[in-house]
Amino acid sequence: MGVLPHLSTVFIPEQLPAAAIASRLLAVLLLISINAFFVAAEFSMVSVRRSRISQLVSQGDLQAKTVQQLQRSLDRLLSTTQLGITLSSLALGWVGESTMAVILAFWITQTPLSAAQSEALAHALAIPVAFFLVAYLQIVLGELCPKSVAMLYPEQVARFLGPPSLTIARLFNPFIWILNQSTRLLLRLVNIQYSDQVTYSRLTPEELQLIIRTKAETPGLEAEERVILNNVFEFRDVTAGEIMVPRTQINAIPLAATFGELIEVVADTEHSRYPVIGDSLDDIQGMVELKQFLQPLAHQQINGDTPIRPWVKPARFVPEYTPLHELLATIQRTGEELVVVVDEFGGTAGLLTLRDLTTEIIGEIHEPDSETEQSVQLLEDQSYRIKAHTDLEEVNTLLDLALPYSDDYQTLGGFLIYQMQKIPHAGDRLTFADREWVVLSTDGPRLGDILVRSLDLPPPSGRGPNASAAAATDSDGFPLS
C-alpha cells in the first residue's frame, strides 16, 4: 500500500458533492479492477493446459494462438503481471486510502455529535478504518475472486484476457527489460545464475502414478480405470519372464505330427497357436496357427493324416529379461502373437502371447462359457484350494499374506518346493505364516492343487487331522494319490 496521510493532513470538507464521491469511488474500483485483471491473467495463463491450447490453435482459434504466444514467453508475461499488480497496488494505497478517509471523515462530521467531538472522532477513525476497508476490497475483489475464477475457468479466462495481455506486455517491454537486467545484476553479485527461461517442475511417472492411486486427487476415476492406468505405468517395469507361460505348462506339437493329432490337442487345450518341437522343448522348430488350416480344410485339401510340417512358421525368440513395452512394440511391428521366451543358456523358459500382454494391463478376461478350472476356489469350511501354478503375488493378495519372493520361484508350487526342500507328494504338509499348506494332487514332479487353511480354523467335526484336505478332495473329485 502507499504512504498513509498523516492524521492532521486529512481535510474534512463541510460538504462533499455527489459527483466528487462518485469519482473518488470510481477511481478506487478502477484500480482494484486493474489489479484483478493482472491477477486473473497470470493465474489463467499458468493454469490452462498447453495441450488444449495447441488443439485450439490447430483448429484456427486466434485467441488461443495469442495465449500460446504468451505461454512461450511466460517469463515476460509474469514480469508484466507482477509490474501491473505492483503499480496498481501502490496507486490504490495512494489514492484509495486518502479517498476513503475523506469520505469517512465527512460522514462522521454529519453525525449529531458536537463539532469538536465529530472532528476528533474523524481524525481518530477515518484513516485506520479506510486502511482496513481498502485492504479488504483489494484482497477480496482484487486478488482472491479473480484468482478463483481463473483457476476454475482457465481456458475461457486465458482466451478472453490473452489479446489485451499481449498488448500490455509489448507496452511494458522496455520496463521489463530494465527490471530483468537489474535482477540479473543483483543475482550475479551473490553468485546466482539468472535465466530468462522459466522452468516448471514436471510430473515424474512416479508422481503421476501416485496421483492416480490417490482417490482424493482423481475423484472422477472409477476403480477399474484406476487399476488399468496403474497397470500401464507398471508395464514398463515388468519383464517377459515374469508373466510368461512357464515351460512346464507349454502344450507343444511334435514336428512329425499330423493334422488329426493337432485337432486332438486343440480339443484338449483350446488354444489357437502351438509351438512345434523337434527332439525336446529346447528344440522349437517354429509354430502353427489353427486358422492356417481353415481354408485348406474348407477345400478338402487336407485330412487327418496330412502332416503339419508345411504349415510350420518360424518362431520368434526373446530373452526372459525383455521389458514388456519393448516386446509389445515388437509384436505390433511383426504381427506375431506368440513368442518363445528363452533363458540365459538358450533353453526354452516359456511362451508369451499378445493376450498375456493385454492381460497385464486390463486384467484377466474370464470367458463365461469356458470350462477351465479356476485357479483359486473358496471351500465351504473357509479354506482355499489353489492351483500350484498360481502366481505367488496373487496368493499374497488373496490371503492378505506376505509370503517371501525369490528369484528361485514365482508360483505357489515353487514356493512350497523351496520351503520343503524336496519334491512334495500328495498329502505332504507345510506350516507357514499361520497357515497349513497341504498338497492335494501331483502329476509326477509337478504339483497340482494345494489346500490352504488357517490354523485358527478347527477341522470339521467327526474327522481327523486330514479332514479338511480329505473333504476338499472328496467333494471336488481330487484324490490325494
Buried (B, 14 or more C-beta within 10 A) or exposed (E): BBEBBEEEEBEBEEEBEEEBBEEBBEBBBBBBEBBBBBBBBBBBBBBBEEEBBEEBBEEEBEBBBBBBBBBEBBBBBBBBBBBBBEBBBBBBBBBBBBBBBBBBBBBBBEEEBEEEEBBEBBBEBBBBBBBEBBBEBBEEBBBEBBBEBBBEBBBBBBBBBBBEBBEBBEEBEEEBEEBBEEEBEEEEEEEEEEEEEEEEEEEEEEEEBBBBBEEEEEEEBEEEEBBBBBBBBEBEEBBBBBBBBBBBEBBBBBBEBBBEBBBEBBEEEEBBBBBBBEEEBBEBBBBBBBEBBEEBBEEEEBEEEBBBBEBBBEBBEBBBEBBBBEBBEBBEEEEBBBBBBBBEEEEBBBBBBBEBBEBBBEEEEEEEEEEEEEBBBEBEBEBBBBBBBBBBEBBBEBBEBEBEEEEEBBBBBBBBBEBBEEBBEBBBBBEBBEBBBBBBBBEEEEBBBBBBBEEEEEBEEEEEEBBBBBBBBEEEEBEBE
